[in-house]
Amino acid sequence: MTNIYTTRGTVDFMEKVKEKYPDEKMILMNGSGTSLLLHETEGKTVFQTPHKYEVIAELGQLQDRGFFAMNNVPVSDEGKPVFEDRFKKDYGKMADAAGFTAYRLLRPIGSDTYVILTEWEDAKAFDMWRHTPAFKDAYDTSTMDAHAGPAAHIFTSAPYLSLYSSVSDEEDGL
């Protein structure tokens, strides 16, 4: 089972953590007013106080260079099966999108906030995806509530989007 762990801090500190563990798959990124270090592994994390996620669907390989979109979606306990079913089925539509690199559906461990993580070649590719019918279909929440039933509200609060660029891209002026 693959897990993803994230932690926040200064770029300098996170670069040192990344350098200390060169055999671990880590991506350092900046954006949304913070720096984030992402650790994808089948083992344990090296972070002391991470946000923890189980990868429950994936497509493509995360790269050190790119533009990352993290759609953070708080989901109720009752809504988790509906949410997971929906996003395990529909993610394949983005595989053909120009500039698409990777996708991960992350089930939270110790939280109610799922993360839909996508990686793109650049911000322009992500923006182009956001304006496609496939994107609208994938993120149409009215059908999720319809599947769950009229009494079920699967979201505990509003989702929010966090956008990041890899630090290596920023250093290269991309």
N, C-alpha and C positions, 0 to 999 in steps of 0.2 A: 504494500500500500504506500502510495506516494503522499507526502505531506508538504505543505508550504507553510513556512513560518516567516513573519515579518516583524521588523523592529524599526524604530525611528531614532534619529540622533543627528549629530553633525556629520557632514561629509567626511571630514578628516578622521573622526573616530571610526566611522563605518568602513572607510578605505583600509584602516589598520586591521579591523576584524576580517575583512575579505582577504587581505594579504596574509594574515596569520593562518588561514585555512584554504590554501590554494587548490586543494583537491575537492572542495565542496562547491556545488553549483549555487553561486550567489550572484545577484544582479543588484547593483547600486543605482538608484534613480532619484531624481529631484522633481518636485512639482507640488501643486496644491499647498504651497507654503511650507513644505517640509522635505526632508530627505528620508528615503525608505530603503532598507536593505531587505531583499527577498531571498530566502533560502529554500530551494526545492530539493527534497531528499527522501529516501526510503528509510533513513535512520532517524536518529535524534538530532535536534538542532544544537548549535553551539551558542545560541542566544540565551541570555539569562532570563529575560522577561518578554517572550515573544507573543504575538497574536498567532494562534494556531488554527490551521485548516487542513481538512482531509480533501484531497483531489478526488472528485467523484465523476468527472468527465473531463476529457482532454483531447486536444487536436493540435498537432504541430509541436515543435520544440521551442521553448523559450530561448531567446538569444540575449547576449550581453548588450546589443545595440538595438535601439528601437524606441517606439512610443507606446506607452502602456496606459490602458484605460481600466480602472477598477470600479465597477458598478457595485456599490455596497447596498444590499437589500435586506433590511430587517424583516424576518419571517416568523410568524407565530408557530408554536409547536404543532398545532392542528394543520397549518398550511404547508409544513415542510414537505410532505410527500407529493403534494400537488406542484409545488414550486420545483422540486427536484425532477419530477417526471417531465415537466414542461421544458426545462433547460437542458436535460439530457437528450431530448429529442431534437430540438431546433437548432443546436449550435452548428451543425454541418453546413447550414446555408451560407455561413460566412467564409467557408473554405475557398470559395471561388472569387471572393471579393479582392479587388486589386489592392495589393499592399498588405494583405493579411499574413501574419506570421504564426501566431499561436493563440490557443484558448484554454482556459482552465475554469471549471466550475468548482468553487471551494466551499465545502460544508464547514461551518464554524465549529470549533471545539471550545466550549465554555462561553459561548455568546449566541445571540440569535441572528447575527448579521452575516448572511452569505455574501460571497464576493464572486462576481463574474469578471474574470481577468482576461483581457484580450491584449495581444501585442500586435503592433502594426509597424510597417517600415518607417512611417512618419505621421505627424499629426494630420496632414492632408489626407492620407489614406483612411484614417479613422473618421475624419469629417465626411468624406465621400460615403463611407459605409452608413453613417448615421442618417443619410438622406436617401436611403434605398427602401423599397417596399419590404424587402426581407428583414431589415432592421425594425421597421414598424411592426411587422408581424411577430417578430421574436419578443418585443417588449410591450406588446399589447396586453395589459393586465386585466382587461375586462373578461377575456376568455378564461383566465386563471380563476377568477372569482366565480365564473359560471360553472367551471368544473368542480369547484369546491362546494358549491351549493349556495343558496341565497343567504343562509345564516352565517356562513364562514367568511371571515375577513382574514386573508392570509398574511397581510403585512401589519407589523406592529408600529411602524412609523414610515415616513417618506424615504424612499431610496435616495442616495446621493452618489455623485460621480467624482472620482479622484483621478486626475490626469498627471502622468509622469513621463519624463524623458530620461533615458539612461545617461548616467554621468559621462560615460565614454563618448556618447554623441555630443554632449555639451562641450567637452574638452576639445573635440575636433571641429567645433563650430557648426555642427549640423542642426 
